[in-house]
Amino acid sequence: MFLFPLAYLIAFLKTLKDFGRTHASALILFICIGLPIYINALSVTHMYGFDKAIGVMQSLKELVVLISLGLAVWQLNKLPRFKITDWLVASFFVYSFLFVLMPIGSYDFISKLLAFKSLSFFCLLYFSGRLINAKEVLLSSPLKLIGYVTMVAAALVLFEYASDKHIHTQTGYMDFLIHFFEDETSGNYGLTWTFETETGLKRFGSIFGNPLEMGASILLSLSFVLAYFTNSDHRLKLNKFGSLVLLASLVCIFFALSRASFLGYLLMVVVYAFVVKNKWLIKFLYLSFTFAIVYFIYFISQKDIYNFVVETITFTNASSVGHVLEWINGLTAMSEKPLGLGLGESGRISMFTKENTGGENQFIITGVQVGVPMLLLYMGIHLSLMVSAYKNLKSKVGKIKRLSLTLFLFKIGILIPMFTSNTESFIYISYITWFLAGLMMNLLSEQDSAQLNYQNHK
């Protein structure tokens, strides 16, 4: 178990070493290696009795982002011409910070500052990618790292399944949550309800914080594979590495048993098939849909899985009902105070104090804290990124095309999980996707500048 904190610290030290060479893109290494194992690294550290190191280890993830952003700014030759998305992200950051200073809400300054970090830290990640020297970032690097992480996760989850034992029962996971977050053990396996379905089927989280985080993270793996291995003829040409990553993603998404992520996974494949106009894949999807209907009829005799599917569709299981109640609670709060209840009133801070308003929905968590106008701004950021990515799917420039397709597919896939969980708390996918979003806008800005210079010199 000591490998979790050891790998986390080694990833940080290697990143720090590369920062010393003024490589701001070294941030990618820490994100892809250190953040998937973040919770397990902390819980194992607590299990070994090194509680004093927990706070330091927690702060390392913010530190690397600030150093990367500082290096990116320091290396700038001139400020780039900001696009609409840039202004939206900057506005969200500034406006939400005002809620830290204003006497709004029931939490003290420190709690509001922590809530602000949880809500708006993505803005700094975005600008780290937006301002970095794009030439030093090779897309093959995050692809390989994400691929290896996915394969390791799949190998561990298969071990969990074969041994019929959650790895989180060996890492001190619940003791860590109880000690630092006053959480409580629930469910049948000494963890939380997140690690099982309502019918008792085990959900596995592998190296990630929990099964929901693993499910959401695999969406990123799939989007990268589909984007990187799609050739100019819009055909998916997988090599051995790509095939292994795709297979590993299927293993992980299956054993995570996350309904939202599984639907997002399927939706990404469908959207990909029609966006790249892959006729073979479209035909395969039609056949698969027919097969799925027949297979589901067979599952009528398999009560656990059948009930799991039917109760999900009809919103009659405890988890789905819980989501609906939280949504109603949050929507009611927003209707009563459309300008926001204040930072910390929804999400991680309020869950810690057991006084949560709304929740289990990234949009509602945002709207409850900073109001409907800011919720619309947050949604506008996502929409603007999707539109920018979609417009460049037919780009002839390899890096822009691949990055645009990656982010477009991921934004499609993560949409459903965003309605059922606090996706910004999944730090691995939050950190890497916002950095890549900034990088995409960076590349598009460079492309526009090059075209403008070309026209001026004609």
Protein Blocks (a to p, Z undefined) as FASTA:
>chain_A
ZZmmmmmmmmmmmmmmmmmnopaklmmmmmmmmmmmmmmmmmmmmmnopamlmmmmmmmm
mmmmmmmmmmmmmmpmbdcdddfklmmmmmmmmmmmmmmmpcgdjbdfklmmmmmmmmmm
mmmmmmmmmmmcfklpcfklmmmmmmmmmmmmmmmmmmmmmnopafklmnommmmmmmmn
opacedjeopafklpcfkopacdekjmfblklmmmmmmmmmmmmmmmmpcfkopacddfk
lmmmmmmmmmmmmmnopaklmmmmmmmmmmmmmmnopaklmmmmmmmmmmmmmmmmmmmm
mmmlmmmmmmmmnopafklmmmmmmmmmmmmmmmmmmnogbehiacjklmmnopageeji
fklmmmmmnojklmmmmmmmmmmmmmmmmmmmmpcbfklmmmmmmmmmmmmmmmmmmmmc
cfklmmmlmmmmmmmmmmmmmmmmmmmmmmmmmmmmZZ
